Amino acid sequence: MKKRIAILGSTGSIGTQALEVIDSLNSQFEIVALSGGNNISLLKEQIIKYKPKYVCIKNEDNKSELKNLNTEILIGNEGLKEIVSVDEIDLVLVAVSGKIGLIPTIEAIKHKKDIALANKETLVTAGKIVMKLAEENGVKILPVDSEHSAILQCLTNRKAAKHLIITASGGPFLNISKEEIKNADINGALNHPRWKMGKKITVDSATLMNKGLEVIEAHHLFNFDYDDIKVVIHPQSYIHSAVEFCDGSIIAQIGIPSMHIPIQYALTYPERCEGIKSESFDFIKARMFEFYSPDYDKFPSLELAIKAGKMGGSAAVCLNAANEEAVFAFLDKKITFTDIYKITKSVFENYISIQNPSIEQILDEDEKIRIQTKYIINNNLF
């Protein structure tokens, strides 16, 4: 029987790669629903090819461009909630970016749909709520991030596991000085040495904020204390993450840097399929694996993110919203690269966290922090 799937964010990087994976798996999936943002021309091509029963778009204005395609067109956040609630869907790939992924993920869990999760904000801002709800509904949360997918593959014995080891490439500024980083421009920040990703996550990788957010995600996904999650810089990005067990042995997941592999594992879990003919990892060609401790002085965003995670409550909501707005300002050339951390830290240090916030409070706090951060940026109050 085919696995029936909805892809939220089908026109983005993860969404398009997921469709490539599905194309390679010999009709093991049925695409029931797709959602896209502003790339309506690509979404139209996907509709023609995959013939989904439902499609969700961001704006009513684009609806006319998708007429006569024999699919039901839904709009906005309410449309996403409607898509993930339909009976025909077995698995929802949440590949939208930003806070927009939270509510449809929760709605899908309530309707007992398994989740392939490629949206950081869902667990960073509401991990405690989401994981509890998934457990209550018997729903699997399957990580799409290469690091968390690696941990899932290595975590063969949860009771015997001692530490999670999350690797980081170090980003484009690993080998330059703190002083040189002050002069980093957009082109430099977006020139990631190993991965091709969207602009926001690429900038987060350059500050190492992304790795801090991944630590928060890992805490919720695998129920490990923050002190038992380690970050190791591994420039080659061959080891995607590892698990250390109580007897001192370590199991690591190794492969070439390719998002097709973790996407496919989330879609086919717990089975493995041949799928896309990606390049096999070659130990001889690889020759050398390097590992370093993170430089928290040069990349302070990593430490700030871990601090927010340990604080709990709505602290990570504040961190995520302030950082995202600062990154957008950097990409708009309103601030410098090092201002991203200054602004995020300024907002975070003046924030009073709400313990055990509801989803409504999380969304309200997110909006308040974004307004505050934009005001700080626009008035140079940092």
Secondary structure, DSSP 8 states (H G I E B T S, - for coil): --EEEEEETTTSHHHHHHHHHHHHTTT-EEEEEEEESS-HHHHHHHHHHH--SEEEES-GGGGGGGTTSSSEEEEHHHHHHHHHH-TT-SEEEE---SGGGHHHHHHHHHTT-EEEE--HHHHHHHHHHHHHHHHHHT--EEE-SHHHHHHHHH-S-GGGEEEEEEEE---TTTTS-HHHHTT--HHHHT--SS----HHHHHHHHHTHHHHHHHHHHHHHHT--GGGEEEEE-TT--EEEEEEETTS-EEEEE--S-THHHHHHHHHTT-----S------HHHH-----B---TTT-HHHHHHHHHHHH-TTHHHHHHHHHHHHHHHHHTTSS-HHHHHHHHHHHHHT----SS--HHHHHHHHHHHHHHHHHHHHTT--
